[in-house]
Amino acid sequence: AQGVQVQDALPTPFTYASTATITATGSTRTSTTNPAAASANPLWSAWDLAAGQSLVIQFSANINAATPAVYQNSATVSYLDPLRTVSTTTISATFNGSLAGNTADDVTVTPAANLVITKTDGITNIQGLALTTYTITVKNNGPSAVTGAAFKDPVAANMVKTAVSCTSASGCPVAASVTIAALEGGTGILVNLTNGQTLSFSVTVALTTATVGATVTNTATITPPAGTTDPNTVGAGSQNSISDTNTINNVPPPILSGNVYLDSNHSSTVNPGEPGIAGVTITLQPAAGPNIIVVTNASGAYTSSVAPNMAYTIIETDLAGYISTTSNTLNVAVLLTNIINQDFLDYRGSRISGTVFRDDGYGNTTNTLTANDALQNNLESGLSGVAVSVLSGTTTIDAALTDGSGTYTLWIPFGSASSLNLVETLNQYAATG
């Protein structure tokens, strides 16, 4: 065969890159035509091949395909007709890659996506027990889109996550799937990224150590879904994992402290000689991060390091047999300095409270149907100045006068008899209950 030339019909969007080798066994190349760069139909010519001689061309192509698929590749060889009556008459033979059974030419393009993750909280030193917020971005440098890439931020030592959110204007996963549990879990938060798309996340953590010089490291990863190739997943060039490390500085965290006192005279104020109460549980509840549980010592004091720049709710849990004479809850805003004297007062015993009122049915729109029913209805007013006492036999345990609204409170010390009498002293009135 004379004037042999070979042309390859590359499938869209493949283009010619370069010729690797041309092996012409026993043949003679009579002219030299090589493919143009980026050609979609590369052409090589021309050779004279005698019977039994062969020609093998190996070349490479650029696969400019972002869409995964199986691509067929056809090629045609043409040569001068040996029986030609006209000098330009040629014969050609084509390998049709699209025909069923012709699979040797098939090129399978799988998804490929260069995923990149970045992470920073903008600092390298941090105060012990403080909060810090990381900004994490995940980007798809393509060429393929990805569906279900796994974004993870596993549990890390010396810190606990308090919040996570996707902060991008669009493209975020469903909000219900953006949780700490998912972020730290086996599947991670699944994200979909088109070619060139970036998503941003905010992750807040609370440090759980105050050891000066200790380091806290947090790592995040992005992993392509099964079946997608990422060129930079492992080794020194990996862009799929990023860590941020902070060092605990030598500024100690602030201290929050207080006492629980025995309010012997139930005055709601600390009086000289009133001792502290040991063994009381105090819960320090931050606006973000884990609770801190402390117990009062032998003198009734409690103390704990806390996070700076944080609001705390302090909750006292009364011991059995004690009741509070002040609120069981305090709210404080901790900045950078110590917070002291966050105190609670407890009385050991119990109390009785109630109201003495005119049971006259006043305020009832249907005359006096509620009078003398032993219930304070409608506008029935309290009686002030009524003496109320609690007795153990003939011994008065406590006594009080009702206030302007008719209410009273009586205090029963710990260890009093279990059976007591409540007595009111009335002038010009008869009891209805």
C-alpha positions as CSV (number, residue, x, y, z in Angstrom):
1,A,0.0,0.0,0.0
2,Q,1.3,3.4,-0.9
3,G,0.6,6.8,0.5
4,V,-0.7,5.4,3.8
5,Q,-2.1,8.0,6.2
6,V,-3.8,7.6,9.5
7,Q,-6.5,9.9,11.0
8,D,-8.0,9.6,14.5
9,A,-11.5,11.1,15.1
10,L,-11.2,12.1,18.7
11,P,-14.5,12.3,20.6
12,T,-15.6,15.6,21.9
13,P,-14.1,17.2,24.0
14,F,-10.7,15.3,23.6
15,T,-7.9,17.1,21.7
16,Y,-4.5,16.0,20.4
17,A,-1.6,16.6,22.8
18,S,1.5,14.9,21.4
19,T,2.9,11.9,19.6
20,A,4.7,9.4,21.8
21,T,6.1,6.9,19.3
22,I,5.7,5.9,15.7
23,T,6.8,2.3,14.9
24,A,6.9,1.6,11.2
25,T,8.2,-2.0,10.8
26,G,9.9,-2.3,7.4
27,S,8.0,0.6,5.9
28,T,9.2,3.8,4.3
29,R,7.8,7.2,5.2
30,T,7.5,9.1,2.0
31,S,6.3,12.4,3.4
32,T,5.9,13.9,6.8
33,T,2.6,15.3,8.0
34,N,2.0,15.5,11.8
35,P,-1.1,16.6,13.7
36,A,-1.6,20.2,14.7
37,A,-1.6,21.0,18.4
38,A,-5.1,20.6,20.0
39,S,-6.5,19.1,16.9
40,A,-9.7,17.1,17.2
41,N,-8.8,15.0,14.2
42,P,-5.1,14.3,14.3
43,L,-3.5,13.2,11.0
44,W,-0.2,11.4,10.3
45,S,1.2,10.6,6.8
46,A,2.5,9.1,4.6
47,W,4.1,5.6,4.4
48,D,4.5,2.9,1.9
49,L,3.8,-0.5,3.4
50,A,4.6,-3.8,1.6
51,A,2.7,-7.0,2.4
52,G,3.3,-8.0,6.0
53,Q,4.7,-4.6,7.1
54,S,3.0,-2.6,9.9
55,L,2.6,0.8,11.3
56,V,1.9,1.6,15.0
57,I,1.3,5.2,16.3
58,Q,1.0,6.0,20.0
59,F,-0.1,9.5,21.0
60,S,-1.6,11.3,24.0
61,A,-4.7,13.4,24.2
62,N,-6.0,16.0,26.6
63,I,-9.3,15.0,28.2
64,N,-11.1,18.3,28.6
65,A,-14.1,16.5,30.1
66,A,-15.8,17.5,33.3
67,T,-18.7,15.1,32.6
68,P,-17.9,11.5,33.5
69,A,-18.8,9.1,30.6
70,V,-17.5,6.4,28.3
71,Y,-16.1,7.9,25.2
72,Q,-15.7,6.0,21.8
73,N,-12.7,6.6,19.6
74,S,-12.7,5.8,15.8
75,A,-9.8,5.9,13.4
76,T,-9.4,5.7,9.6
77,V,-6.5,4.5,7.5
78,S,-6.4,5.5,3.8
79,Y,-4.0,4.7,0.9
80,L,-3.7,4.9,-2.8
81,D,-5.8,2.3,-4.7
82,P,-3.3,-0.1,-6.3
83,L,-5.7,-0.7,-9.1
84,R,-6.3,3.0,-9.5
85,T,-7.0,4.3,-13.0
86,V,-6.7,7.8,-11.6
87,S,-3.6,8.8,-9.6
88,T,-5.7,10.2,-6.7
89,T,-8.0,7.3,-6.2
90,T,-7.8,6.1,-2.6
91,I,-9.2,3.3,-0.5
92,S,-9.9,3.7,3.3
93,A,-10.8,1.5,6.2
94,T,-12.4,2.7,9.4
95,F,-12.4,1.3,12.9
96,N,-15.8,2.5,14.2
97,G,-15.6,2.7,18.0
98,S,-19.3,3.3,18.3
99,L,-20.2,-0.1,17.0
100,A,-21.4,-2.7,19.5
101,G,-18.6,-5.0,20.5
102,N,-15.9,-2.4,19.6
103,T,-14.7,-1.6,23.1
104,A,-10.9,-1.7,22.8
105,D,-11.0,2.0,22.0
106,D,-13.3,3.0,24.9
107,V,-12.0,5.7,27.3
108,T,-13.9,5.8,30.6
109,V,-13.7,9.2,32.2
110,T,-14.4,9.1,36.0
111,P,-15.2,12.2,38.1
112,A,-12.1,14.2,39.1
113,A,-12.3,17.0,41.6
114,N,-9.5,18.9,43.3
115,L,-11.0,19.6,46.7
116,V,-9.2,22.1,49.0
117,I,-9.9,22.9,52.6
118,T,-8.6,25.9,54.7
119,K,-9.1,26.6,58.4
120,T,-8.1,29.4,60.8
121,D,-9.2,31.3,63.9
122,G,-6.9,34.1,63.1
123,I,-4.7,33.7,66.3
124,T,-1.8,31.6,67.5
125,N,-2.0,32.3,71.3
126,I,-5.1,32.0,73.4
127,Q,-6.1,32.4,77.0
128,G,-7.0,29.2,78.9
129,L,-10.7,28.1,78.9
130,A,-11.5,30.8,76.3
131,L,-13.8,30.5,73.3
132,T,-12.4,30.6,69.7
133,T,-14.2,30.5,66.4
134,Y,-12.7,28.9,63.3
135,T,-13.5,29.9,59.7
136,I,-13.4,26.9,57.5
137,T,-13.7,26.9,53.7
138,V,-14.1,24.0,51.3
139,K,-13.6,24.6,47.6
140,N,-13.9,22.5,44.5
141,N,-11.2,23.3,41.9
142,G,-12.8,20.9,39.5
143,P,-13.1,19.9,36.9
144,S,-16.0,17.7,38.0
145,A,-18.9,18.7,40.3
146,V,-19.1,16.6,43.5
147,T,-22.2,15.4,45.3
148,G,-21.8,14.2,48.9
149,A,-18.2,15.2,49.7
150,A,-17.7,14.6,53.5
151,F,-16.7,17.6,55.5
152,K,-15.5,16.5,59.0
153,D,-14.0,18.1,62.1
154,P,-13.4,15.3,64.6
155,V,-13.4,15.5,68.4
156,A,-10.1,17.1,69.5
157,A,-8.3,17.1,72.9
158,N,-8.7,20.0,75.3
159,M,-11.7,21.5,73.5
160,V,-15.4,21.0,73.0
161,K,-17.4,22.4,70.1
162,T,-20.3,24.7,71.0
163,A,-21.7,25.7,67.6
164,V,-21.4,25.1,63.8
165,S,-23.1,26.9,60.9
166,C,-22.7,27.3,57.2
167,T,-22.1,31.0,56.5
168,S,-22.3,31.0,52.7
169,A,-25.0,33.0,51.0
170,S,-26.0,30.0,48.9
171,G,-25.3,26.4,48.3
172,C,-25.3,25.4,52.0
173,P,-26.4,22.0,53.1
174,V,-29.9,21.7,54.7
175,A,-29.6,23.5,58.1
176,A,-30.8,20.4,60.0
177,S,-27.8,18.5,58.7
178,V,-25.2,21.1,59.9
179,T,-24.8,19.8,63.4
180,I,-21.9,19.2,65.8
181,A,-22.9,15.5,65.9
182,A,-22.7,15.2,62.1
183,L,-19.4,17.2,61.9
184,E,-17.7,14.9,64.4
185,G,-19.5,11.7,63.2
186,G,-18.7,9.0,60.8
187,T,-20.3,10.5,57.7
188,G,-19.5,14.1,58.4
189,I,-21.5,17.0,56.9
190,L,-22.2,16.1,53.2
191,V,-21.7,19.0,50.8
192,N,-22.4,19.4,47.1
193,L,-19.9,21.6,45.1
194,T,-19.9,22.6,41.5
195,N,-16.7,23.3,39.7
196,G,-15.2,26.4,41.3
197,Q,-17.7,26.7,44.1
198,T,-16.7,27.5,47.7
199,L,-18.6,27.0,50.9
200,S,-17.7,28.6,54.3
201,F,-18.4,27.2,57.7
202,S,-18.1,28.7,61.2
203,V,-17.1,26.4,64.1
204,T,-16.9,27.7,67.7
205,V,-15.1,25.7,70.4
206,A,-14.6,26.2,74.1
207,L,-11.2,25.3,75.5
208,T,-11.2,22.9,78.5
209,T,-7.6,23.4,79.6
210,A,-5.8,26.4,81.3
211,T,-2.3,24.8,81.3
212,V,0.1,27.5,80.2
213,G,2.2,26.4,77.2
214,A,-0.2,23.6,76.3
215,T,-1.2,23.5,72.6
216,V,-4.6,22.9,71.3
217,T,-5.0,21.6,67.7
218,N,-8.1,21.3,65.7
219,T,-8.2,19.5,62.3
220,A,-10.8,19.5,59.5
221,T,-11.0,17.4,56.4
222,I,-12.8,17.2,53.1
223,T,-13.1,13.8,51.4
224,P,-14.5,13.3,47.8
225,P,-17.4,10.9,47.4
226,A,-16.8,7.3,46.3
227,G,-16.0,7.1,42.6
228,T,-14.4,10.6,42.4
229,T,-10.7,11.0,42.1
230,D,-8.9,13.8,43.9
231,P,-5.2,14.4,42.9
232,N,-4.2,15.8,46.3
233,T,-5.6,13.6,49.0
234,V,-2.5,12.2,50.7
235,G,1.1,13.1,51.4
236,A,2.8,16.4,51.8
237,G,0.8,18.0,49.0
238,S,-2.5,17.0,50.4
239,Q,-5.1,19.8,50.3
240,N,-7.9,17.7,51.9
241,S,-6.8,18.1,55.6
242,I,-5.9,21.3,57.5
243,S,-5.0,21.8,61.2
244,D,-4.9,25.0,63.3
245,T,-2.8,25.1,66.5
246,N,-3.0,27.6,69.3
247,T,-0.8,27.8,72.4
248,I,-2.2,28.6,75.9
249,N,-0.6,31.9,76.9
250,N,0.6,32.9,80.3
251,V,-2.4,35.0,81.1
252,P,-4.3,33.0,83.7
253,P,-8.1,32.7,83.2
254,P,-10.3,34.6,85.6
255,I,-11.6,33.1,88.8
256,L,-15.2,33.0,89.8
257,S,-15.8,32.4,93.5
258,G,-18.3,32.8,96.3
259,N,-19.7,31.1,99.5
260,V,-22.8,29.4,100.7
261,Y,-23.7,30.6,104.2
262,L,-26.0,29.2,106.9
263,D,-28.7,31.9,107.3
264,S,-29.6,31.1,110.9
265,N,-32.0,34.0,111.4
266,H,-33.4,33.7,107.8
267,S,-32.6,37.4,107.2
268,S,-31.3,36.9,103.7
269,T,-28.1,38.7,104.7
270,V,-24.8,37.4,106.1
271,N,-24.6,38.2,109.8
272,P,-21.5,37.9,112.0
273,G,-20.9,34.3,113.1
274,E,-23.0,32.6,110.5
275,P,-20.9,29.7,109.1
276,G,-20.5,28.4,105.6
277,I,-22.2,25.2,104.5
278,A,-19.9,22.4,103.1
279,G,-20.8,20.0,100.3
280,V,-23.2,22.2,98.3
281,T,-23.2,21.7,94.6
282,I,-22.7,24.8,92.5
283,T,-23.1,24.7,88.7
284,L,-21.4,27.3,86.5
285,Q,-23.3,27.4,83.3
286,P,-21.6,29.4,80.5
287,A,-23.4,31.0,77.6
288,A,-21.4,28.5,75.4
289,G,-19.4,25.5,76.3
290,P,-19.6,22.8,79.0
291,N,-20.9,23.4,82.5
292,I,-18.5,23.5,85.4
293,I,-19.5,21.7,88.6
294,V,-17.9,22.6,91.9
295,V,-18.7,21.7,95.5
296,T,-18.3,24.0,98.5
297,N,-15.4,23.2,100.8
298,A,-15.5,22.9,104.6
299,S,-15.8,26.6,105.1
300,G,-18.6,26.8,102.5
301,A,-16.5,28.4,99.8
302,Y,-16.4,27.5,96.1
303,T,-14.0,28.7,93.3
304,S,-13.2,27.8,89.7
305,S,-11.3,29.1,86.7
306,V,-13.7,30.3,84.0
307,A,-13.6,31.5,80.4
308,P,-12.9,35.2,79.9
309,N,-15.5,37.3,78.1
310,M,-18.3,35.0,78.9
311,A,-21.7,35.3,80.6
312,Y,-22.3,32.7,83.3
313,T,-25.4,31.6,85.2
314,I,-24.5,30.3,88.7
315,I,-26.9,27.7,90.0
316,E,-27.0,26.5,93.6
317,T,-28.5,23.1,94.4
318,D,-29.8,23.0,98.0
319,L,-28.7,20.2,100.3
320,A,-31.5,18.1,101.7
321,G,-33.0,19.8,104.8
322,Y,-32.0,23.3,103.6
323,I,-34.0,26.0,101.8
324,S,-32.7,29.1,100.2
325,T,-33.3,32.6,101.6
326,T,-31.8,34.1,98.5
327,S,-32.2,33.3,94.9
328,N,-30.7,30.0,93.8
329,T,-29.6,31.6,90.5
330,L,-27.1,34.4,89.9
331,N,-26.0,35.9,86.5
332,V,-22.6,37.4,86.0
333,A,-20.6,38.7,83.0
334,V,-17.0,37.6,83.3
335,L,-14.4,39.7,81.5
336,L,-10.7,39.4,82.1
337,T,-10.6,39.8,85.9
338,N,-11.8,37.7,88.9
339,I,-15.4,37.7,90.0
340,I,-15.8,37.3,93.8
341,N,-18.6,37.2,96.4
342,Q,-21.2,35.4,94.4
343,D,-22.9,34.2,97.6
344,F,-25.9,32.1,98.5
345,L,-27.7,31.9,101.9
346,D,-29.6,28.8,103.1
347,Y,-31.7,28.1,106.2
348,R,-31.7,24.7,107.7
349,G,-35.3,23.8,108.3
350,S,-38.5,24.6,106.5
351,R,-41.0,27.4,106.2
352,I,-44.7,28.0,106.1
353,S,-46.3,30.9,104.2
354,G,-49.8,31.9,103.5
355,T,-52.4,34.7,103.4
356,V,-55.0,35.9,105.9
357,F,-57.9,37.6,103.9
358,R,-61.4,38.8,104.2
359,D,-63.6,35.9,103.0
360,D,-66.5,38.3,102.1
361,G,-67.1,37.5,98.5
362,Y,-66.1,41.1,97.5
363,G,-65.9,41.6,93.7
364,N,-68.2,38.7,92.8
365,T,-70.7,40.0,90.2
366,T,-73.5,37.7,91.4
367,N,-73.6,39.0,95.0
368,T,-71.8,37.0,97.7
369,L,-71.9,33.5,96.4
370,T,-68.1,33.1,97.2
371,A,-68.3,34.5,100.7
372,N,-67.1,32.3,103.6
373,D,-65.9,29.5,101.3
374,A,-62.3,29.5,102.7
375,L,-60.9,30.5,99.3
376,Q,-59.5,33.9,98.3
377,N,-61.7,34.8,95.3
378,N,-61.9,37.9,93.1
379,L,-61.1,41.0,95.0
380,E,-61.1,39.6,98.5
381,S,-58.4,41.6,100.3
382,G,-55.7,40.5,102.7
383,L,-55.8,41.5,106.4
384,S,-52.7,43.1,107.7
385,G,-51.4,43.0,111.3
386,V,-52.9,39.6,112.1
387,A,-50.7,37.5,114.5
388,V,-49.9,34.1,113.1
389,S,-47.8,31.5,115.0
390,V,-46.7,27.9,114.8
391,L,-46.7,25.9,118.0
392,S,-45.2,22.6,119.1
393,G,-47.6,21.8,121.9
394,T,-47.7,25.0,123.9
395,T,-44.2,26.1,122.8
396,T,-44.1,28.8,120.1
397,I,-41.7,27.9,117.3
398,D,-42.1,31.1,115.4
399,A,-44.6,34.0,115.1
400,A,-45.2,36.8,112.7
401,L,-47.7,39.6,111.8
402,T,-49.3,39.6,108.3
403,D,-48.0,42.4,106.0
404,G,-50.1,44.9,104.1
405,S,-51.3,42.2,101.7
406,G,-52.1,39.8,104.5
407,T,-49.2,37.4,103.8
408,Y,-46.9,35.8,106.4
409,T,-43.9,33.5,106.6
410,L,-43.0,31.3,109.5
411,W,-39.7,29.4,109.9
412,I,-39.4,25.9,111.3
413,P,-35.9,25.0,112.5
414,F,-34.4,21.6,111.6
415,G,-35.2,19.0,114.2
416,S,-38.6,20.4,115.2
417,A,-41.5,18.1,115.9
418,S,-43.2,16.7,112.9
419,S,-46.7,17.6,114.2
420,L,-47.2,21.4,114.7
421,N,-50.2,23.7,115.1
422,L,-50.7,26.9,113.1
423,V,-52.6,29.5,115.0
424,E,-54.0,32.9,114.0
425,T,-55.2,35.5,116.5
426,L,-58.2,37.4,115.2
427,N,-59.9,40.5,116.5
428,Q,-63.4,41.2,115.3
429,Y,-63.2,38.4,112.7
430,A,-64.3,34.8,112.7
431,A,-62.2,32.2,110.8
432,T,-63.8,30.5,107.8
433,G,-61.0,28.0,107.1
